[in-house]
Amino acid sequence: MRSVRARAALGATLVVAVALTVAGLAVLVVLRVNLTDRAGLEAEVTAREVAGQLALGATYAELETGDEDTHPVQVTDGAGRVVAVSKDLEAISGTGTSQVVPVAPAPAPSPGDDDDDDDDGNDPARGEVSSDPPDFVNGTATVDGETADYRFAAVEATTEQDVTLTVHAGAPLAAEQEAVNTVRTSMLTGLPLMLLVVAGVTWLVTRRALRPVEGIRRELAAITASEDLGRRVPEPDSRDEIARLARTTNETLTVLEASVDRQRRFVADASHELRSPIASLRTQLEVGAAHPDLLDVPGAVADTVRLQVLAADLLLLARLDAGERPGRTPVDLGALVREEVSQRAADRIPPEVSVADAGSLEVTGSRGQLARVVGNLLDNAERHAERSVAVSVRADRGDVLVEVTDDGSGVPEAEHDRIFERFVRLDDARSRDDGGAGLGLAIARDVASRHGGTLTVGTAPGGGALFALRLPARAEAGREPTAGEG
C-alpha cells in the first residue's frame, strides 16, 4: 500500500464496488416492483372476471375461477363471511379472513341477503363491477397441499339481488422471487470477477502511466550519486502532467547547474584574488622579520586594507546569494548621496553633486546596502575619470534616478553587460591595487535588483561613462511626516 499503483487500484476497486452495489440494489428493487406489479395485474384480471360473473347473476356454484392452481379465489360478503372459494383451496392468509369453507352450501343469493350487506354508499351499482383500482396485498395460499406466496387483488361487485361481494383473487409470486434470486445470485457471482478485472486494469494502466516517473526517479538518483548536474532526466513524448514534471525538473537542474558553476567560479576567483595580497603581505612580513630596516609598512597596510575590503565584498555577496532581503525602511537618496560625497573631500577628484528639489526622493530598502551602491559607483567613476566626476539625484516617472558620470574613456557598448559580472576588469593591464577586485559593479547591480530597481551603463554627454541607478520611489501614502508637515 506504499505505492501509488496499489492505492490507485484499491481506490478504483472500492469506487466500482460501491457503484455496482448501489446499482445492483436499484436493479433488484426495480425488478421486484415490476414483477410484483405484473402479478398484481394478473390477480386483478382474474378478480374482475369472477366479479363480472357474479354481477351478471351467476350463482356461487356456477363460478368459473379459471386456473385454480395458479389463481386461488375467495369471495366474501359485506359481513366478511366466505361465500365461495376456488377448487382445492385449503388455506389462505392476507385477504382479511383465513376461512376457506363457505358459510352455507352454494344456493343462489336471494333478495333477503340484503340484510347482510353493509352498504356504505360507495358500493358499485346493481349488476356492476367496481371501476375503482383494486386493493393489493401479499399473502399465502395452500392449494392442493402446496403452499406458496401470492399477490391478491380485491375487487367489489354487486349482484342483481343488490348484494355487494368482494372477490379476492391471487397470482403467484414464485416467478418474481425466482427471478430476483437469479439476478441477485448472478450479481454476487459477477461482482468479485468485475472487481478483480477493475483492480487488474487499474494496476496495469497506473503502472504504464507511472513508468516515466520511475525513469525520472532513477535518473535523479544517478545524478545525486554522481553529482553530475550536466545530466538530464528523460522527457516523455506525451503532453501530460508527467511530461511537464520532467521538463520542469530539467529546467531546475539547468538553473542549479548554472548556480553551482557560478558558485565554483566565484570560489575560484575569490581564491585567486585573495592569493595575491596574502602572498604580498607574507613576503613583506618575512622580509621585515629578517631585515627590519627593509619592512614596507605602508605596503603592508595597503595589502591589509585591500584584504579587508575584499573580505567585506565577499561577505556581502555571500549574504546576497543566500537570499538576504533588503530592509523596508525609508531612505532619502538625496541625503544619502550628499553624505557619501561629504566623506570624499580628500579624493583625487571630489564629485560634483546635484540634488533636485522637486519630487520625492525617498525609496524603501536597506540604507547600508544603498550606501554601498552609491559608494561603489563613485569609486568606479573616480578610478576612470580624468578631471571630473558628477552625481545627480532626481525624481523621474515615479522612480528616483541617480546618475554618476565621469570624463574618462567610457565603456565599450559590447561590454555594457559584462562589466557587471563578478571579478571582471576591462583593463587587464592595470594593477590589482588600482583596479580593485572587480566586485564593486556586480554588488551594485545585485543590490539594485533586490531593491526592485535597475543599474545600467551608457555614455555620458562628455564621452565618459554614465551609470544610471533607478529605484522605485516610496509611495506617498506610506511617507512619514517631515518637519513642517502635519
N, C-alpha and C positions, 0 to 999 in steps of 0.2 A: 504493500500500500504506500510505499515511499516514492513510487514512480508515478509520473503523470499519466502514463498509459493505463496503469491499474486503476487510478482514481477516475479517469475518464470512462473506462469500461464499466466500473462499478456504478458510476453516476448514471450513465446511459441505460444500464440494465435496470436500475431502480426506477428511473422515469418511465421506461417502457412497461415495467411490471405494474406500476400504479395505473398507467393509462389503459393497459389491457384489462386489468382487474375491473376498473370502473366501467370500461366499455362492455366487458362480459356481463357484469351485473345488469347494466342497462339493457343489453340484448335479452337476457333471461327474463327481466321484468316485462319488457315489451312482448316477448314471445308468450309468456304466461297469460298476459292480459288478452292478447289476440286469440289464443286458443280457448281461454275461458269465455270470451265474447262469442266465439263460434259455437261452443257448447250451449251457451245460453240461447243463441238463435235457434239451434235445433230444438231445445226444450220448448221455446216459445211456439215454434211451428206445431209441435205435437199438442201442446196445451190448447192452442186455438182450434186445431182440428177437432179435438174432443169436445171443447166448449161449443163449437159450431153444431155438432151433433145434438148436444143437449138443448141448445137454443131452438133447434128445428123440431124438437119433440121426441127424440129418441129416448127409449127407456134405458135404465141403468144396465139391464141385461143385454140390450142391443148395441151398446157402445163398442166401437171399433177403436182400440187403443194403439193399433199398429204393431210394431215390433216390441213386445213386452219385455224381451231380454235386454234390450238397449235403451228403452224409453219407458220406465215404470210410471204409472199414472195413479193418482189418488184424488178422489173427488170428495169434497166436504160441503156441508150446507152452511147456512148462516150461523148456526149454533156451534160450528166446528165439529159436527159429527160426521164420521166417514160414511158415505152412502154408496161408494163404488170404488173399486181398485182394479188394477190390471191383473191379468192372469199370472200366477206363480209369484206374486209379490208377498214376501214373508215378513219383512221388517223394513221400516223407513224412519229416518230422522231428518230434522231440518225443515219440515213442512208445517210445523205447528202442532201436530199430533202424531204420535207414533203408532196409532191404531191402523191395522191393515184388514180388519174384518168389518164389513158393513154392519150398521146397527140393525138393519132389518133385511129380510130377503128382498129381492130386487123387484118389488111391484112398481108399476109406473107411478110417478108422483101425481098426487091428486090435489085439487084446489085447497083441500084442508091443510096442506103443508105450508100455507101462508103464515100460519101461526108461528112456525119455526123460523121464519125468515126475519132476520134483523135488518130491516131496510133503513139505511142511513141517508137516503136521498141521492147517493152517488152511484147506486147500482145501475147497470145497463137496463134499457127498456125491455119489455116483454118480447121474447123471441130474438134477442140480440146478444152479441158478444161485446164485452168492453173494448173500447178502442184505446184506452189508456195503456201506457207502457207497463208491461208486467213487472211484478216484483221478483227479483232473483235472489237465490240463497243457495249456498253449498251445503250438501248433506250426504247421507249414505243410504243405501238401499240394499236389501238382500233379495235376490231374485233366483228362484230355483236353487237355493242353497249357496249362492255365491254373493259375497258382499263386496261392494265397490263404492267409490266416490262418484257423486253426481252433481250436476248443476240443475237446480229446479227453477222452473218458471211458473208463477201463479197467475192465472187468467180467470176473470169472472164472466159468467154468462147467466142470463135469466130465461127460464123456460117459458113455454106458452101458458103454464099454470101460474106464472108470476112467482116462481121460486128461484132465488138467486143462489147459484152454486159456484164454488171455487175449484178450478181444475189445477192440480199440481202435477206437472209433467217433468221428467228428468232426462238429461242427456249425460252420458258417461264422461268422466274427466280422465279416464285412464290414458287416452291418447295424448292428452295435454301433458299429463305427468310424465309419460314415457318420452315425449318429445323434449321436454325441459331437461329431464335427466340425461337424455342422449347428448343434448347440446352442452350441458354442464360437464359431462364426462369428457367430451371432445375438447372443451376448453382447458380442463385440468390436465389433460394429456398433452395438448399442444403448447400450453403456456411455458413449461420448462424448456421445451425444444426451441420455442421462439426466443426466450431469454438467452439461451445458450448461443443461438445464432447472432443475436444483437451484441452480446458480450464479445464474441469472437470477431465479428466485423469491426466493432469499435476498437478493439485491441489492435487489429491489423491496420486499420486506417490511421489511428493515432500513431502507431509505430512508424508508418510510412511518412506521416506529416512531420514527425519529430526527428526523423533521420538527419536532416540538415543541422538541427540543433546539436545533436551528438557530434557531428563533424566540427561545428564551431567550438564546442567544449574541448574536444581533443586538441584542436589547433591552439586554442588559448592555453591549455595545459602545457603544450610543447613550447609555446612562446615563453611562458613563465619559467619553464625548466631551462631553456637555452638562453634566456634573457636577450633574445634576438628580436628587437622591435621592428625590424625590417620585414618580418613575415606578416602575412595577412590571412584572415580566416576565409574559407570558401564561401562564395555568394551563390545561392541557388538561382536558377533562371526564373523562378516564379516571382510574382509581384505581390506576395502576401506579406504578413507581419514578420515571418522568419527572414525573408529576403531583406526587409527594411532593417531588421535587427542586425543582420550580417553587415549591411552597408554602414550602419551607424557604428558598429564595432570597429570596422576598418577605419572609418573616419577618426574615431577615438584613438586608435593605435597610431594613425598618422600624426595627430596632434601630440600624442605622448612621445612619439619618436622625435618629433621636432623639438619638443620641450627638453627631452633628455640630451639631445645633441647640443642644444643651446646651452644647457647646464654644463655639459662636458667642455664645450669651447670656453665657457665663462671661467670654469675652474682652471683650464689650461692657460688662458690669457692672464687670469689673476696671478697664477703661479709665476708666469713669465715676467709680469710687471713687478712682482714683489722680489724676484730674484736679483734684479739689478741694484736697487737701493740697498737691499740687505747685504749683497756682496760688497758694494762700495763702502758701506758703513763698517763692515767687518774688516775690510782691508785697512781702512783708516785707523780703526782701533788697534789692530795688530801692529801697524807701523808706529802708532803712538806709544804702544806698550814697549816696543823695542827701542824707539828713538823719540822720547817725549818732545824734543825740540822740533820734530817734524810733524807733529799732530795737527791736522787741519780741522780745527774746531768749527769754524763756520761751515765747512763742507759737511761735517758730521751732523751738525744741527740741521742743515738743509735736507740731508737724506732722511733724518728722523722726522722732520716736518712732512716730507713727501710721503713717507710711510704712514704717518698718522692720517693724512688726507686720503690716501688710497684705502686705508683700512676703513675709514668712515664711509667712503663711497661704496665699498664692497658690502658693508653692513647695511647701508640704506637699500642697495639693490636686492640684497637677500630678504629684507623685510618686505619690499615691494613684490618680489616674486612669490613670497609666502602668502600674498593676498591681503596685506595690511590695508585697511580702509582709511581714507583721509578723515580728518575731523570734520565736524559740522558747525564750526564757529564762524562768525562773520569776520572777514578780513578786508580792510581798506587797502586796495592795491596802490593807490596814490601815496598814502602814508608809508606803506611798506617799501616802495621804491625810493622815496626820499630818505628813509632810514638806512637802506643799504648803500645808497650813494654817499651819505654823510660819513660812512665808515671807510671811504676810499679816498680821503683827501691826500694821502701820500702815494697814490697810484701814479704810474708813469704818465697816464693820460686821464685826468679827472673827467668823469662823464658829465655831459650837459643834461639837465632834467627838465621835462616839460609835462606838467600835470594839468589836465583840463579841469575847469571849474564847473562846467555843466555836466549833468547826468550823474547817476550813481556809479561809484567806482568800487562798490562792495561786492565781494564774492563769498561763497561758502566753502570752507575747506580747512586745511591744516596750515597755520601761519608759518610754522617751521619749514615745512616742505616747499611752500610757495616762495619763502625767502631763499631757499636753496636754489630754486629755479632761476630767480632773478639774479642771484649771485653768480651762478654758472654762466648765464648769458653775458653778464658784464665781464667776467673773467675771459670768456672766449673773445669778446669784442676787443678788449684791451690787448690781448695777445696778438691779434692780427691787424690792429689799427696802426696807422702811420702818425696821424696828428690829432684825430678827433673821434670821440665816442659819444653817442647821444641816445637817450632813452626817453620815451614819451608814454603817457598813460591817458586814455580817453574812453568814453562810452561809445559803443558802435553797434547799432542794431540789436539792442537787448543784451549785448555782451560787453565785457571790459577787455580792451585791446591794449596790450603792452608791446611796444616796438623798440628793439635795440639795434642801432645801426653803427657801422664803423666805415672808415675810408680806406680799408685795406684792399686786397686783391679780389675779395669776394669768393664765392663758392661756385664752381662749375655746375651748370644745370644737371649734368649727368650724375653728379654726386649729391644732389639735394636730399635723397633718401638715405644714402649710405652713411652720411656723417652722423646720423642719429643711432647707428649701430654701436654696440659696445666695443671698446678698445680699438676704435678706428681713428687713424690720423691721416689726413690727406697729405701732409708734408712729411714724408718718411725721412727726409734728410735732417730735420731739426732734432735737436737733442731732446731726450725724455724730460730733462729738467725744465726746459722751456715749453715743451708741448703738452705736458700732462700725460695722464694715462689713457685719455680717450673715453672717459666715462661721463664727463660733465653734460654733454648734449643728450646722451642716452638717458641719464637720470632726469633731465629736464623734460624730455618728451614723455617719459613714463609717468612722471608726476602730473603733467598736464592732462594726459589721457585719463588718469584715475580721478581727476577733478572734473571730468566731463568736458574738457577743453581740447585745444589743438595747439601744436607748436610747429610752425613751418618756417622755411628759409627762402628768401628771394634776393633780389638785387636792390640795393639802396640807390636813391637818386644820384649820389656821388660816385657810384660804381662799386662800393663795398658790399658787405653782406647785410641783409636786413632779416632779423629774426622776429617773427610775429607770434606772440603768445595770446591766445583768445580763450577767455573763460566766461562761462555763463554768469551774468550779473545776478546778485541776490534779489529775490522777489521783494517788491516794495512792501507787501503785506507782512513780511517777516522782519522788516528793519526795526532795529531798536532806536528809540528816540535819541537824538543827539542834543547837544546843548542848544537851547533856544527853541526846540520843538516841544509840543505839548505832550 
